[in-house]
Amino acid sequence: YLTLVESLPTYGVHYYEVKDKQGIPWWLGISYKGIGQYDLQDKLKPRKLYQWKQLENLYFREKKFAVEVNDPHRRAVTKRTFGQTGLLIHTWYASHSLIKTIWVMAISQHQFYLDRKQSKAKLGPARTLEEIAMELTEHGAKMNRLGDVGLKNNCITASNGSLVSTGLCY
């Protein structure tokens, strides 16, 4: 599944037409990866991508949607700076109903990102196709060895729903 998703860069991206502070139109693309800002002529490659792990907060109010991005490269100008350092706020504008829709989608996609991250942690590292094939091959070899040990007269029977059973002997 993931290989398919990675080979289709626009899969799962929800696009919304917005404008920035200067009134320049953009596509805002929201997906499991984060929030991307795309040129109107190019929905394939975002001009900017704000990954979920970088985002501190999402806001919407009236006709404005904003994201607070943690930028570790940004330094405080003075020692008297209040609040968190390294935070940038990016804003976009559209109708109130569209802005609320964008916010709801962003919250949903962020939750999907968190759920996916949590399930990956429970499952452990992903296995490659080669590792799975090796494991299946080893398992098959063990089954063959069991058959070689003198269990050749054992039968496995299973009913196919009728009164007649089918048997498999090994």
N, C-alpha and C positions, 0 to 999 in steps of 0.2 A: 504494500500500500504506500509506504513512504517513498519508495523509489518512483512510483507513478506520480505522486504529488510533486516530488522534486523535479521531475522531467516536464511537468506542466506548470510553469511559473505563475499562471493566473488562476490555477485551480483553487477554489475556496476563497478567493479574494472578492469582497463586496465593495463595489465602487460607488462613490457619491461625488457629485459635482459641487465644489465649494469655491470660495474666493479667499485670498489672503488679505492682509491689512491694506495692501495697495490696490485691491480690487482685481488682481490677476486671477483668472480662473485656473483651477487644478482639479484633478481627480484625487480623492482621498480613498485609498484602498485599505480595507481592514480585513485581516486574516489571522490565522493561528500564529503567524510569525511576528505580527505587530501591526503598526500603522504606517503605511507608505504614502508619500506625496508624489503623484505622477503628473507629468506633462499631459495636457489634453490630447496630444497626438501620439502618446506612447504609454499604453497601459502595461507593457511588458516589464520595463525596468523602472523602479522608483527613483526619482531624483533624490529623495531622502527616505530612509527607513528607520523608524523608531521601534526597536525591538521591545517586547514586553518587559524584559529584564532591565531595560534602561528607564522605563516610565515610572514615575513616582505617583502621579495622579492624573485623572481625567476630569474635565469640567465641562458643563454646558450651562448656558444662561441665555435666555431669549434667542438671539440669532448667532451666538458665538459658541464654538467648540474649541477647547484648549487642552493641550497635553503639557505636563510638566516633565521634562526630560533631565535625567541625571547625566551630566557631562563631566566625567572625572578629569578631563584635560583643562577645564576652566578653573582658574585660580581666583581667589578673593583679591580685590584691588587693595583693600586696606584691612587692618586688623579689626576695625570697627563695623565690619559688615555683619548685619543681623540675619538670623535665619540660616538655612542650609546654603552652603556654597556649592557652586557647580550646577545649579539648576537653571535650565532654560525653559521658557514658556513659548510654545508655538500655538498660534490661533488661526482658525478658519471660520468663515461666515457663510450662512445660507439661511433659508426660512426657518422659523422656529420648529415646525414639525420635522423638517429634514435634520436639523441639528439634534433634536431629541432622538430620532431614529439612529443617527450616527453614534450617539452616546450609548444607546441600548445595545447596538451591535458591538461596539468596542468592549463594553462590559461583558457581553456574552463570549466574545472571542478570547478575552483575557482569562475568563473562567475556564474555557476549553484548554488554553495554554497551561494553566495551573493544574488542571485535572490530568492532562497528558504528562506533565512533568512528574506529578506524584505517582502515576501508574508506571512510568519508566523507572522510577526509583525503586518501586516494589518488585519489578520484574528483573532488575539487574541489567547488565549491559546487553545490547542487542547482539544476536548471533548472526554470523554471515551464512550465506547459503552453503559455503564450503564446510563450515563447522556442523551445520545441520546434516549435510550429506554424510560426513564422517561418522557422526553419531548414529545415524540410521544404518550405515554400513557395519559399524561395530555391533549394533543391536542385532542385525541380521546374521552376522557371523556367530554371535552367541547362540542364537536360535538354531543354527545349523549344527553347532557343536553339541547342543542338547540332543538333537536327533541322532548324532553319531554315537552317543554314549550307551545306546541300547534301548532307547524309547521308541523304536520303530513300530512297535505293535500298538501304540496308543492311538486312539481315535478321538476326534472332536466331533460331536454331533450337534446339529442345530436344526430346529424346526423352521420350515418356511411358511408356517401358517396353516398348512394342511396336516393330515395325520401322518404323512410320510416325512421321515426325517432324512436329511442329507448328512453324510459323514465325510470327514476329511481325516485320513490317517497319515501319520508321518513316521 
